[in-house]
């Protein structure tokens, strides 16, 4: 703030003080006029009139010249006091000389104060020197000194007042700036609140759209899963007819006629070959859909790759031998074991070797495995026609085999590499192909040797501008991976297999019901006990039955507080426990059917065929008659008829389709298990549903503990259950029970 602003502010304040400073002069003047005697002149009456005139003059000048009015007030007051002393109206008026000095300080500032003080002192000194009426006593000297001191004090006070006014004005200006800033911020906040309200409304609309889109996605996903499930049944059933009858005609043409034309047999062989191609395509599509939906799980363990490579080579060796091709392998003896799913890795190798055999005309294929850092690198190299760059770019896409001529010439579905890529990536590995036209093809894929580590928190300490790679090699310090153990009480092995497959972070220790938990005392200290409840399917455990099914008295002391889960058996495991000896998936080969019957019921004489489809019954009848075993075949077209025939005729074996009207195959198996008279009749399931791809649905889960469950623990269990078993929009509920 500049000096001019402060000066203007002070001048304004002083102008406002002029009427207040003039008021005492006017009041005193009126009092003097009213009370003063008028017998002599000059008198006190004249002094009072002068005061009144001075007041009128000051008020008149204030409107046109405030500074002039202040000077008139100060100088006029000094003159009236001086005349009072000269005229000897009253004695001892010297102290009153302070009044005009104070008026000058109030209305004109420090300079005028100093000037009026000097005039008053000069007048006082001059009067004293002239020997006037002031007198020369000590009181006059004191008055003179007091006048000088008061003048000086008023002077420095006015100077300080200027500084204080500057500070006050600066504070006022700062407050105004803050006020303006606050108003601006308030306006911005108001605008932000309006924008936030608009954004919230848009977010609500977007959430509604997102929920609708999510519902549509869930419906599409469910429709896709339903389609996959129906494809498994609706395509495999007619394929079973086509392939089955084709096999029968080609293997036993005499069943139909003694002289079938060779051209007809060739056409039927073509029908069979293309039907098998379609069946393999269905299997590949189902496998791809399973991987995409996330329902494909890995049963990972430490596996010796030499065994897996040998198994894959034996599976495809006949294919190579028929074409006169060589098939060799090079797997070092010191190759470390790999943490993988041996079934899935074998499937990848079979897919790659099948492709090599299909596309190779001369030469053969070679399998090689070697360690590369923390991975094992496997490769299959063939001497086939090779591929160009464009084919390599699209080779892992579904249904891609290069150009159409390759498919017509070599066959195949174009899904093997796609599925193999998904399986390798699920293991945390990579797969790629190197090939040139006319020089063969080499497919490489890697598998991590060790179990992949969880998210490493130390990576956040590394620079974001450098790639972080976790150490994959084993530590030089010998350490054992300690996994939590789960004790599974299971006679069939079905439940323990599922726990091993789906619960990667637990070590499963299986004991039989007869052995009981005591048998595991020396094997493990489990964090939970899982008891299979396969004998009572499709319903939850009653409270009175829990104690009977869980032998608390037999539990070791170490398992007193361990939670116990009573699990209703999943569909496949419970089917095994209900007398199912074999499970055949359509299309069913003639040899597979006969071998299954011989294994399940050797020496059987009467066979019950429970199948609702008339054409399927005709096919299986032809297959059974072609075996020429003299089997007596009984028929049932629904579940109730099957149970009626079982109870009435007690056949030696039942061929059972799971999908039948009135009562399906699962209800037939449950009723058969509950009836002691027919419980021991062996069953061979013939179904279009692949049990390996069927969803694993547990009938019921009961959670208990010998020492009881505290209410706080129950609250945490409830939170965990509700977080896992959340209803999904667009997905129908699956019957089941969870109890704690």
C-alpha angles and dihedrals in degrees: 000000000000128000094248091061092051091046092051090048092051092047090053091051092048093049088054090053096054095086091047092050091047095051097076090050092053093046093049091046092054091047092050092048092051098045105030118103115241101205095108140031136259086035141162087266089066091050091053092050090051090054092051092048090049090052092051092048093050094049091048094048092046091073096054103024117014093180092051090050090052092050092048090050094050098042093039091053090050091049094049091050090048092050090049089058095043094048090045092228088152133357127245100028094143094100088057089070086082090069098071090044090055091046090052091049092050099043104027108024138234098321095053089044090055092047095049090045091053092049092049093049091046091050091048093049092045092051091048092050092048091053092238130160094291091082128217100252127126093264089064091055091049090050090051092051092046090051091053094047093047090049091052093046092049089049095054091041091057090048091052090045089060090056092047091049088052091052092046092049092048090051090048092049091047090049090051091050090050089048091052090046090049091050090050091048090046090053091047090048091051090050090046090051090050090048090047091051090050091046090049091052089049090047090052090051091046090049090052090050090045092051090048091048091046090051089050091049091049090048090049091048091048090046089051092050091046089049091051091049092049092046088057091058106027096048099037094052096060090037088055088056095048097044094039096051091042090053091048094050093046096042099039110018090160089072088070103028140337094234114040113170115254090231090056091051090049091052091048090050088054090049090050093047094051092044090054088050089053091048091053089048090054090051092049093048091050091048092050092048090049091053093046093050093052093239093117109098130189124230097207126189138144104289132184104232093207089069092048092048091049091050092050092048092051090050093057101028093098089056091054094043093053090057094042093245128146123238120192137165137203113198115159117231092230094054106131122240115264128223100235147113103272093202093054094043090050088050090054092050092047090051092050095045092046089054090048092052092045096052100035119090101172132019115018145235136290128205119206133180129186139157118261112183109296092348139069113233116211124186138181116204123189137178095231129131095282127216139265125239094263092053091048090054093056100031097105094050116103116271093008119139102151110263127356092258090068092055092048092047102041106019124213133133102256092235102094096086092043092054091043091053091052092049094049092048091049086060091052093253137120133236130199140160133228117194144147128193111269094008103080132246133276121197117198128191133169132215124194111244096214134042108278111256121240119254104306110230091199092072090078089069092061126090113270088221093065125065113248118218120184116228109261100181121093119265117255087233111083110241132165120221104240111210126185111254128228121197111217117195101202133143099192100044092227096110094043089051091053092048090051092047100046102030104061096171097059132076108224120217112189126203130170125246091246093054091045129193091304088073090064095054092101095035105057151342100233128203090213140012118223116197120195113229097192094138092069107041130182098021139075125253117268116230092246091052097052094075092046093051096043111056097214091173090060095052115110117242090253089063098050094106097030113118115246121211118199104201127195107231117258118247099263097044092046089050090057091050091052095063103278107150100175136016114206121188119211131279086060121196119224094237092049092052095049093045091050092051092049091049096046100041115009111194094020117166105178123045126188112212108200104189128134097200112088095206091050090051089051092050095048090045090055091049093049093046091047089060088064093214096135093243116174106225123208122188137216125180099193140020097265092052089049092054091046092053091045093054095041104043105017096216120205093239140010125214102204131194110203096210107067134136127258093013120018126216094267092057090047090053092047093049091045091052091051093051111076091198095064101021094103097053106115119237132208111195117217108189142152090220115091108224090208090061097037114109113259105238120178115213095218142340122211118189119200142147134206094237094044130246120280116229091243090052089049089054090054091046089051091051091049093048094047092047092053101036098049117157112247121216113249094016120108119232119258114223112247144118134236118191132179 
